[in-house]
Every structure is written in structure tokens, then in C-alpha cells.
């Protein structure tokens, strides 16, 4: 790789995004951007998925004596 070529690096974390730009071994830009905790949280989405899976399981148990099952998305 030529020493004057720019390399862009990104690190996506659960609460931050890291950014680095370098040319060869020289770091031109290095920054860590913090994400607002309200946007970084996945708790609400995981609770919703769990509710959906629980409801599907309950509906499958309600189907007594039928051979077809409710499709899982």
C-alpha cells in the first residue's frame, strides 16, 4: 500500500462511534463520538421481539389437534 494513501477506520460500539483517518503511519484525525443513551439502547426493541415470540408460542399452543402451525416471520 502506498504511504500517501488515506485509510479510513470506523469502530461502531453500543454507545459510541470511533473514527480514524491515517496516511501511512501518520494519524490525521482520531475521534470518539458518543451516542445519546436514548438512541444507543436496544432494550425496548428486544422487549418487543420477546413479546412477539411469546405471542406466537401461545398461539401455537392454542392450535390443538391441527397439523398446521402459525408461521414465524
Secondary structure, DSSP 4 states (H G I P E B T S, - for coil): --TT-EEEEEEE-SSEEEEEEEETTEEEEEEEEEPPHHHH--HHHHHHHHHHHHHHHHHHHH--S-S--PPP-
